[in-house]
Amino acid sequence: MPSPVLVWFRNDLRLADHAALGAAVATGRPVIPLYVHDDEPRDGLAPGSASRWWLNGSLAALDDSLRALGSRLVVARGSPEHAIAGIARESGATALHHHRQYGAGDVAAAARVHNALRELGIESIEHASSLLVEPDAITTRGGTPFRVFTPFHRALTTLVQDASAMVSLPAPNAISSPSRWPRSIALDELGLQPDAARSATLGARWNPGEAGALRALEAFAARGIGRYAAERDHPGRNSTSALSPHLRTGELSPRQVVARLEPHPDSSAFLREIAWREFAHHLLAHHPSMIDTPLDERFASIEWRASDEQLDAWRMGRTGYPIIDAGMRELRETGWMHNRVRMLVGSFLVKDLLAPWQSGAEWFWETLVDADAASNAMNWQWVAGCGADAAPYFRIFNPVAQAERFDPDGAYVRRWVPEVEGLSDRLIHRPWTASPLELAAAGIDLGRTYPEPIVDHAEARARALETYRRGLAMHR
């Protein structure tokens, strides 16, 4: 039997539109699909508990899909260069195929694997399939990376208008297996699963794996794409795609999403969000330090003041602002949060509480099923006003005004903050303004059954503006 080739699965846990797998199958040789779990955090980011749960389900689903084609997933643990070199020696493999990734740690890991295999005389072949356009293929007229989204979006749209560029590859019909499989550890040995209660809660909301991703894409195409632009900012309505965790693990490629949705006449608003995600990954490729360092260095000297008690109240959804608490509770229970509410809880943390944006990014990284290094860092820097295409630092969302605009009937708050559900629509987003009789009628003992606001927004806004002005003045 001819010597096999290896396919290294990373953040691309699918069979369709998988250039590396397709190239390996096209060789006609036996194919060994493998996943290496590296316990060393890359870029200082070990996977959070929610994304570990998702990864476990996604790997199990990938193994099932491979077995249906007569193959299987080999699982190893340790540094990728040692694990892959060991599997290559054991199996007699002659080549490795894998997809390019863009974080500094991922790039360095791929380089180490390439060097380790080169010493063994084994070819390491990198494919582009994780983004719509490679980061080095889209620049300004001056040849520099884009730092502003709107011109980036225009340039990206021009590049992907060719329909042939968005044709996704079909999954293989069969995969030739080696005569002898290399050693593999059981998926359970990776220790990815949280406790049973947490697993059950997440499992009630999500269905990891490529099949679940494709179903979610079809459901959104049929249900949500037509009203996405009008309703996407309303957290009480089922109008978002919830595709982000599937994109995060590569169960779907962005090319598959564009190919499926672009023909729809109402798709432009949603596809703009796919471009925003693309922008984040391009930024990370060009600015790897953005994970924990402001892209605008002037913001490095802001005097953060939030107390540990305030941070804990924010994390637990006990701030006294129902829209903020609803978002943080949704996050803790489901591993996800509506995008509009992400902006509100982010602004509240950084501006109202004056906590460093990095502390919010760390909590989101721990708790989100769609925790993505590029998007997480870019979006938190956007909220803080220190990133590329940043919102101005003086944009400070009013949590009450935003809630009354986007959750006018209180449907979202009533779902996640049942302590205040008895209040009228007029009062539900500002329970501290209710009269004693109104509070009593709703069964609320303010300060006991539901907290009073931990800050006054008007005062916090003024404090934030002054703090930012003072910090920025230090860099003039």
N, C-alpha and C positions, 0 to 999 in steps of 0.2 A: 504494500500500500504506500502511496506517496506520502512524504512528510507533511504534517499539518501546518496550518497558519493560525495565529492567535488573533482574536478580536477583543480588545480591552474596552469594556463598557465603563463609562464614567457617569456624567450627567446626561445620559442619552439612552435611557432604559426602555427602548422600543425596538421593534423589528422593521417597521415601515420607515421610509425616508431615512435610512441609516446607511450613509455612504461607505463607512468602514466595513460594515457587515456585508453590504452588497459587493464591494470589491473583493473581500475574502471569499465569498461564495463563488464569484466569477472565476477565480483561479482554478476551480474544479478540484481543489485539494480538500482534505478533511479540515473542518473548522472547529476550533476550541474557543467558545465564548467564555470570557472570564471577567470577574469583578474582584477588585482588590480593596479591602477596607483598611485605610491608613489611619491608625490611631493618633498620629501626630497631626495636630490642627494646622491647616494651611492658612497663611495670612493671619494667624492667631485666632482662627474661627473653627472650633470644633462644632459639629452639627448639634443643633438644639434638640430638646426632647421630642418636640412635635415633628420636626423633619426627620428625626431618626425613626419614629414610628412609621412615617410615610415611606421612607426608604426601605424598611423591612417589607412592607406590603408590595412595593413596586418591584423589588428583587424577586420576591416569591412569584409574582405574576409573570415576570420575565422568564423565570425558570419554567413555569408551566407552559408558556408560549413556545419556548425552545423545545421542550419535551414533545409537544404536539407535532413538531417537525422532525423528530428523531434525534434531537440534540439535547443539551442540558447546559446549565450555567455552572462553571467552576468558580468557587468562592475561596479566596485567600485572604489572609490578614497580615499586615505588616507594611513596610515601605514598598511602594510599587516597584522600584528597581530590583530589589532582592526577590520579591514574590514572583514577578514576571520572568526574571532571569531563571529562577528555579523551575518554573513551569515549562519554560522553553527548553531547558536542558533535559528535564524529565520526559517531555513529549517528543523531542527532536524537531521542534518547530523551526521553520526557516524564515518566518516573517511575522511581524505584528502590525495590525491595522488598528487605528484609533482616531478619534475626533479631536480637533484642536479645541482647547479651552483657554481662557483669557486672563484669569487672575494670576498674579505673580507667583503664588504658590503652585498653581496648576501648571503654569509654564515651566517652572523649575522642576517639578516632578516629571513632566514629560521629557525634559532634557536629560535628567538622570537615567530614566528608562532607556532612552535612545543610546546613551553612552554605554550603559551596561550591556545592552544587546549588541552594540557594535563590537565590543570586545569578544563576544561569542561568535561574531561573523553573521549575525542575524539582522535583517533589515527591519527598520522601524518606519512605517509609512503613516503620515498624518493627513487626515482629510478635513475639509471644511464642510460642516453640516449643522453647526449649532446655532448659527445666526443667519439672517437674511443676506447680509453682506459682510465680508471680512473687514475688521477695523482699519486695516491698512489700504483698503480699496475705496474709501470715501473720505475726502478731505476738502478743505476750503480751496478757493482759487489760488491762495498763497501756498497751498501744499501742507497746511497744518491741520490738526484734528479740530473738528467742530467743538465749540464750547457753548453754543446756543442752539436750542432745540429746533426752532422754526426753520432756519436754513438747513439744518441737518435733515429734517423731515422732508423738505423739498428735494434735496439731493438724493435721499434714500428712495423716495417715491419714483424719481426719474430712473433710478437704477433697476427697480423691480417692476417697472411697467411692462417689460417684455414678459409675456405670459409664460414662455418656455422656461424662464428662470424660476418660476414658482411651481413647476411640475414636480411633485414629490415622488420619490421612488417607492414602488410597491414592496411589501414584505416578501422575502423569498418563499417559494412553495415547499422547499425542502433544504436541509442542511446536511451535508455529508459529515459523518462522525468518524473520529479516529478509531483504530482497532483497539486501543487501550487509552482510557481516560486518565489524566493526571489526578493526583490527590486533590481532594476538595474538602473543606470543612462544612459542617451544617450551618445553615443560616442562623439558627438559634445561638450559635457560639459567638456571634457578633454582639449580642447583648443590646440589640436596638429597641426592643419592646419596652415600653414603660409598664407601670403596674396595670393590673387587669381592669381596674375601674377606668383609668385614663384611656386605655386601649379601646374599651367598649364605647366610651363617649365619642372618641374620634371616629371609630368605625361606624357609628350610627349616622355620621355626617358625610363621610368620604368613602370613595372606592378607588384606592390607588391601583395603578397599572395601566398598560396601554389600552386595554379594552374599555376600562372605565373612562379614560381620557377621550377616546373616540366617541363614546356615548355622550359624554358631556359636551363635546363639540357639536355633535348633531342636535342635541337638545337645545343648545343655545341658538344654533342656526334656525331652528324651527320656532323657538319660543321667544327668544330675547332680542335678537339682532334688530328686529324692526322697531322696537321701542327703546333700545339702549340709549340713544342720544338724549331722548326726552326724560328718561327715568333713572339714569345711572347714578345720579347724585342723591337719590332718595333711599335711605337704608331700609326703610320699612317695606320696600317693594322688591319682588324677585326679578330684578332686571339686569344683574351683572352676570358674567359668564362663569365665574369660579373656575376658570381654566389655569390660573396662575400656578397652583401646585403641580399640575401636570406638565406645564412648561418648565417649571423649576427642575424637575427630575428628568426632563427630556422624554417623557412618555408621549409627548407631542412635540414636533418641531414647529418653530414659528412659520416655516414655509408651508407646512400642512394647514395651519390656521388660515394663512393668507389665501392659499389656493382654494380652501373651502368657502371662505366668507367674502372674498373680494368681489365675486360676481353679484353679490346681493346689493341692490340699489341703496340700502341704508347702512352700509358697512363702514363708511368713512370714519365715523367717530370712534368706533371700536378699533379699527386698524391703526388709528393714530396712537392708541394706547400700546399696541404692539410695537410701533415705532419708538415710543417712549422707553419701553423695555430695551429695545435694541440700542438706543442712545446710552442707556446706563451701562451696558456691556462694552460699548465702544469707549466710554469714559474710563471704565476700569482697566481696559487694555492699555490705554495711554497714560493713566494716572493711578497706578496700583496702590499708592499711599492713601487714596481717598477712603479706604475702609475705615480709618480712624483719625484722619487728618483733614482739616478743612481745605477744600480746593482754593478758597480765598484766604490766604494766610493772615489777612487783617483781623480775622475773627478768632485767632488763637489766644487772644488776651481778654476774652469776655470773662467777667467775674461771676461765676455761677454761684448760686446761693441756696438752692433747694436743700431742705433737710431730709434726713433719712425717713422721717415720719411721712413727709409729703410724698416722697418717692414710693413708699409702701402703699400709701392711699391711692396713688395713681395706678400702680400695678394691680391692686386688688379691686379697683372700681369702687372706691369709697371717697370720692372727692367732694361729693355734694352737688355736683353738676350732672344731672341725669344722662345727658347725651354722652358725656365723657365716660361715665361709669358703665353705661350700656355697651360702649365699644370695648372697654377693657374686659368686661365679663364675657362678651361674645368671643373675644380672643382666647381667654382662659378655657372656655368650654369647647370651642370648635377648632381652635388653631388658626382662625381666620378672622378678618375684620373688613367690613365694607370700606371701600377706598375713600369716600368722602369723610367717614369717621376717622380713618387713619390720619388724615390731615388735621382734623380737629384735636384728636388726642395728642398728636405730635406738637401742634402749636401750643396747646395747654401746658405740656411738659416743659418745653423749651422757653416759651415766652411768659406764661403766667407763673410757673414755678421757678423759672430760671435754673433749670437742670441742664447739664450738657447733653447735646444731641446724641453723643456716643452712648449715654446710659439708656436712652430710648432704643437706639439701634441694637444694643445688647439684649434688651428684653424682647424685642420683636424677633431677634435671631433665635432666642431660646423657645419662644412660644408659637411662632408661625409655622404652619405646614408648608407655606410657600416662601420660606426664608431664603432669599437669594442675595448673595453678597453684593452684587452690582446694584440691584434695585434698592436694597435696604439702605446702603450707604448714600446713594444719590438722592433718594426721596427724603431721608432725614436731613441731609444737607440742604435740600430745597426748603424744607420747613424752617430750618435754622437761618436761612438766608446766606449761607456761606459756600454754596456749591456752584457748579456750572449751571447757567440758565436759572440762577437762584431767584426765588421770590425776594423782593426787597425786605430787609430786616424789619422794617416798620409795618409789614403786613402781619397783623395779629388777629386771628380769628376770634370773634365773640361767640363763645359756645352757646349762649342762649339764642342770639339772633340766628345763628346757623341752624340750630335745632328747630326753631320755629319756622324757618324757611324750608328745610328739607325733610322734616318729620312733623308736619303741621298737625296731624291727628294723634301724634304720640305713639303710633303703632310700634315703632322700633324700640322706644324707651319702655313701653309697657311690656314688651316681650322679655327684656333683659333686666329691668329694674322693677320687679313686681311690688316693691315697697311703696312706690308712688303711683301705681296704676289706677287708684281710685280718684286721683285728681282730674279736674277738667282739662280739656285741651289747652285752655288759656293758662293754666297753672303748672302743667306737668313738667315743663322745662325749667321752671323757676319756683320750686316748692317753698323756698324761704320767703316768698312774697305772699303766700296764702295766709289768710286770717286764722286765728286759733280755731274758729268754728269749722272752717274749710278743712283744716288739717285733721281735726277730730273726726269729721265726717268721712275722710279718706283713710282713717285708721293710722295716721302718721303722728308719731311723737318725735318731732324734729330734734336731732341731736342724739336720739336713742335708737329708734327704729330705722332712721335714715339720717346720715350726717348733714350738718350744716356745711356750706361751702368752705373749703379749706383756705381759699383766698377770695378776696373781692376782685372781680375781673377788672373793673375800671382802675383800681389802685395798682393791680398787678401790671396792667398795660403800661401805665405811666412809669412804673419802676423799670420795666423791661426796656422801654425806649431810652430812658436815661442811662441804663447799664450798657446798652449797646453803643450809644453815642460815646460814652466815656471809653469803652474798650477800643472802638475804632479810632478814636482820637490819638491813642497811644501809638498808632502805626502811621501817622501822617508825617 
